[in-house]
């Protein structure tokens, strides 16, 4: 079984060998009583994030040799009732995140739709926002989300498929029925956040679907229409503000018709989108992550305000430049000092990428790998990074004049970024940090970070909106 590596600040797990069953573990005396025990309830929450082997190894840091994967498996199936001390319970509880914002210290409330691993939430939570609802259908992404954000609180609800909320898969229902259901499912909030799926509109996504003969944009029934699920929630909940995120290509998809439909829909819902009159290369709605992290990553950000509230009338994303860091971290600042050798490309893969790039260069195409150094601004990290890492390769001293026949040169093959480095490149962790936990495999981690957002961008947007939120006043009633 493949083991999961977790990036965190606690002691590293040096041993992953399965321990033998401790002889002192008794059979379950009372199954009904066992089901209600706080120890087992905590363990179930933890196993919703981490695999059993990791949890056993983690507990063995506190009580060496007392836990193994089989112990936990038999406990969860009711075949054993292991004794967990209070100290072990509290130690295990440290794997669950502590709420950063509570109703007692929150400046505003927000919901997180198409949440992914929480990139937009992280930015708004750091600005004092209280998340009261999360929707994300990908169970693996939710593992990472739950590892880093407190979801099991009285003030927060979690949902999988957004269509269970919007009932968009049940035709024939009236607007009143749909709105009533949405209001029952989603708590009131001031700000709606939604990074609705970008694949139907992204350049890579469109190319892939065209090659497969599949439809793109709004014609993509699986993902493209999910914007309208967002619109249904906006219509029913009437938040004061929304922040929508997508790829830059959303504006040009289908010769601009897709974006025009989106903007017209938001206008009909009663919202004014900031900077809507801008277009072209200087559109402030297009924000490049390279002003915050060493990665070229352009995304469109739509910030909308309810017209009847007369708020945010002077808001413009042009002012985001005021929130640029004094010094953007360099790529060298986020790299691990001693990365595992498994991230070095194999000779076969490096030769393939090398030859592939040369072939396209000869044809005048721009396809190829992106070799970077400590001072580089990287290409955009994509969800396909796990395949070969070609868009961002870390140079380890490769000499192009020597080629592949030189054995010493071959030892200097480039490497991929590690998942921890990806978390820093996306702003989930700062340089040298490992606070953001990664409970999934490398492959899944690459996909999750590649599908996410640059956190500092949305931290800046959240800070910009604080003054607008203050305009609402303490007595503002959402509706």
Protein Blocks (a to p, Z undefined) as FASTA:
>chain_A
ZZdddddfbdcdfbfcdcdddfklccdfblklmmmpmklmmmmmmmmmbcfklmmmmmmm
mmghkacfklmmmmmnopaccdddfklmmmmmmmpccdfbdfklccbdcddehklnommm
mmmmmnopacfbdcdfblklmmmmmmmpcfbbfkbccdfbfklmnommmghiafklmmmm
mmmmpccdfbdcddddfklmmmklmmmmmmnopaehjllmklmmmmmmmmmmmmmnopab
dcddddfklmmggghlmmmmmmmmmmmnopacehklggcjllmkbccfklmbccdcdddd
dddddfklopaklgcfklmmmmgcfbdcdfklmpcfbdcfklpccfklmmmmmmmmmmmm
mnopabdcddddfkbccddddfklmmnommpccdehiafknommlmklmmmcccdddfkl
mmmmnomacghiakbccfbdfklmmmmmmmmccfklmmmmmmmmmmmmmmnopmlccZZ
